[in-house]
Structures are given as structure tokens and as C-alpha cells.
Amino acid sequence: MIRERQRSAVSGWLVLPVLLVLALVAIRLVYLALQAKTIVGFFAAVLLDAAVLTCFAGFFVVNPNEGRVLQLFGAYKGTVRTPGLRWASPFFTKKHISLRVRNFESTKLKVNDLDGNPVEIAAVVVWRVVDSAEAVFEVDNYENYVKVQTESAIRNLATRYPYDTHDDEKVSLRGNTAAVAGDLKAEIQDRLAKAGVEVIEARISHLAYAPEIASVMLRRQQAAAIIAARTRIVEGAVGMVDMALERLSKSSHVQLDEERKAAMVSNLLVVLCSDREAQPVVNTGTLYQ
């Protein structure tokens, strides 16, 4: 693999006055050769003028957080990162590459999750180039490579997790965004490492069931939420009934037989588990009538 080699380039402000002086000298020599009518002197002055003009092609500007990849007849010669006006051999090709932090938002992809349900998913990836040589020479088009590999990683991620789950021990796309984001970042970074790209952050920006099953899955989510809530209510109600029976058994004021305990348990569970307010009934008789 081709690794980046940082190269220092001559300051353009030092070379510019020298080339200007040489250009004036070459123009003066052309004038003198025409006055003297010497063909050899004229051609020598013209060649010097052409060489000076060619050297002007060696100037280039490097902006902050940018780089210039230098090549000589196809051979990689290094990357200039020092900002400012620079000068290098005019025979070098100087390819511009941005080192700034960039955002990429994928399109909405339709993928089947771990349970086989079709979902729509998209993600935002924050990235930057850290190795200009790999970005230019190891892949054909590093920007398109980032896009394609990111979408491939998102598809692979969605198939490994369910959309939602009511089990706290299982990781889901909707319920564990931080863990899913970390997994997505690691997978994208693994795919883009050979392109000299560093993934700074990756997070899901859109997540929803596919339109054809959205209404059905909404009812399923509501039913699962109701079941989970009822389960929690029943667990709490049973605990309260146990506590009430335990305290009554320790009290000497009220003694209940097994039949009355069963009736009290039934009444308490109805009151505690009902989704409506209980209507109190005042018993004006005895405990058994």
C-alpha cells in the first residue's frame, strides 16, 4: 500500500522575485539580440524566456486543512500540507485533496431487520481524509467509495439487530442507539481504513418500519406495550396482596379463614389490576354477612 509522505515545498514568495528578474533579463536579451541581429543570441534569449515562463507553472496555493499530492510522470513524490503560496517543479502534477471534516448522509435504505421485518434506515457519517496517498491511489474515487461502503455497512448493521424489543437484555435499533452507533462507526471505519479515511462519528438519522407494514407493526407495538404494562401491574399487585396478607396474619384484631383470604385476594387483584376506578361498597353487616 502507498502511504503518505509529507513533502516540504519552497515558499513561492522567495521564488517569485527571482523569476521576475529572470523574465526581465530574458526580455532584455531578446531585445539586444534583435538589435545585434544575431540568430544564436536570439534563440538563446527565447529559450531562456520559455524556461522562465515554464517555471511560473510551478506555483500553487495550499489552503488550510488541504493538501497537494505531487506526482512526477506517474510516480508519487509526496504531499504538501504547509499552507500558503508554494513552488515545486513545474513538471510535477499537483492534485488537490481536502483534509477538512465532512458530513455524509445516506439515502433511506429498505432492509430486513433480524426478525425479518422490512425497515427504512439512514445514517449520518462524519469523516475526513487522514492519508492523502491512500485516498488518491488505493481507491478509484474515495468520495464515492465512502458513500458505497457506508450504505453497505448500514445494510449489514440492520440485519444484525431487531427494530425493537421489550427485553432489556437484547440490543435493538430503536432502544439502544448509543450501542448501535458505536457498532456502526466501527464497521464503517473497518471498511474505509484502506482508503485513508477516518470516521469521526456515525449515527442513525432515520429509522422506521416500511410503509407497507407500518400500521400492522404499530398495532403490534401497542399490543406488546400493553402486555408488558399488564405484566408489571400484575407483579406489583401480587406483591401488595402478599404484603397485606402477611400483615393481617401478624395482627391479632382480624382472623381470616382460607375462604375469606381467597375472597380478599380476589377483590384486591380486581381493584389493583383493573383499568377503571373501583366502586366502593360499604358493608353494613358483619364480616360474614
Beta strands, then each sheet from edge to edge (+ up, - down):
strand 1: 10-11
strand 2: 59-62
strand 3: 66-72
strand 4: 75-80
strand 5: 84-87
strand 6: 93-98
strand 7: 102-105
strand 8: 109-112
strand 9: 118-129
strand 10: 197-209
sheet 1: 1+ 5- 2+
sheet 2: 4+ 3- 6+
sheet 3: 7+ 9- 8+
sheet 4: 7+ 9- 10+
end
